[in-house]
Amino acid sequence: MDILDKLEKYTEKSDLCWEWKGEKNAYGYGRIRIAGKYTQVSRLVMSVIVLNFNPIPKGMLVCHRCDNPSCVRPDHLFLGTPSDNAKDAYHKGRLNILNASKGTRFKKPL
């Protein structure tokens, strides 16, 4: 079974997210074993489908517009730096930030 067949077999498509129904890591991100090594399915989709079998540039992350870790829908994924990912999380109210002067954590109000 080739990569595209595996992606199709374990993906449940809907009008919203495309849910990975195969194996997942502890954080809910899909993972798949290729040549004996695990890779994150969202990174595989980005490389194979979005970038047409080209590698993800060094230092770039695959981020989710939908904030659903098991989503592998190509138009829900985008490349970003770690800084882009943190800013995205902050603006969506998902990032706890440490207030170093007081030793407390706060979330951006929604």
N, C-alpha and C positions, 0 to 999 in steps of 0.2 A: 504494500500500500504506500503510495507516495504522499508527500507532505500535504498537498491540496486535498487529497482524499481523506486524510486524517482530520484536517481542519473541518471539512464538510461533515464527516461522520459524528464528531463530538460537539457540533455547534447547533444550538436550538435558536432559529431565527424568528424574530417577531418584528412588528412595526417599530418597536423601541430598541432595546438592546439585543445583541446576539449573545446569548449566554453560553459560556463554555461548560459543557456537561462532563468533560473528562476530569482527570486528576487535577487537584488544586493544592496550592501551598497553604500554610497556616494563616495567611492573610487574605485568602480567597481568590488569589490570582491563578489563572489556569497555567498548568505546566505540562510539558510533553517531553518525552525522551526521544532524542534523535542521536543516532550513532553512539548510544550508551551514555549520553550526557543530557541532563535536564535543561530546558530553556523555557522561558516565560512565553506563553502563547501570544500575548499582546505584542511582544517584540518580534515574534515569528511572523505574525500577520503584518506588522509594519514593514518588515524587511521583504517578505515574499509578495504581498499583495499591493501595498501602498507604494513601496519603493521598487517594485518590479524586480525582485530577486537581488537587490543591492543591499549592502550592509548599512546598518544604522551608524551614522557618524559617531566617532569617539566622543565620549562625554555627554551624549544625549540620552535622555530618558524617553520612554513612551508613556505619555500622560493620557488620562481619560477625561473627555469633556463631560461624560455622564457620571463620573465618580463611582462607577460600578466595577470593582476589580475583576469580576468574571466576564465582563463584556469584551468581545473581540470584534465588534462591528467596526470596519475600517474608518468610516466617517465619524466615529466617536473617539478615535485615537489621534493624537498629535505628538510631534516631537518637541521636546523642550529641555532646557538645561535644568540642573537641580534648583537653581534660583527661580526659573519660570515655574517649576512644579510647586515650590514653596509659596510663591506669590499667588498662584492659582488656588491652592489650598486655603490660604489666608483669606482671599476675597470671597471664597465660598463658605467661610466660617468653620473650616475643618482643622485649622492649625492652632494648637496651643502654643503660646509664646511665653517664655519665661521673662518675667520682669526682674532683672538681675539686682536692681537696687533694693527690692523688697522681698525677693525670693519667692514670689507668688507667680502663678500661671493665670493667664486670662485668654479668652477667645474673643475674636472680633465680633461685635454685636451684629446680628443679622438685620 
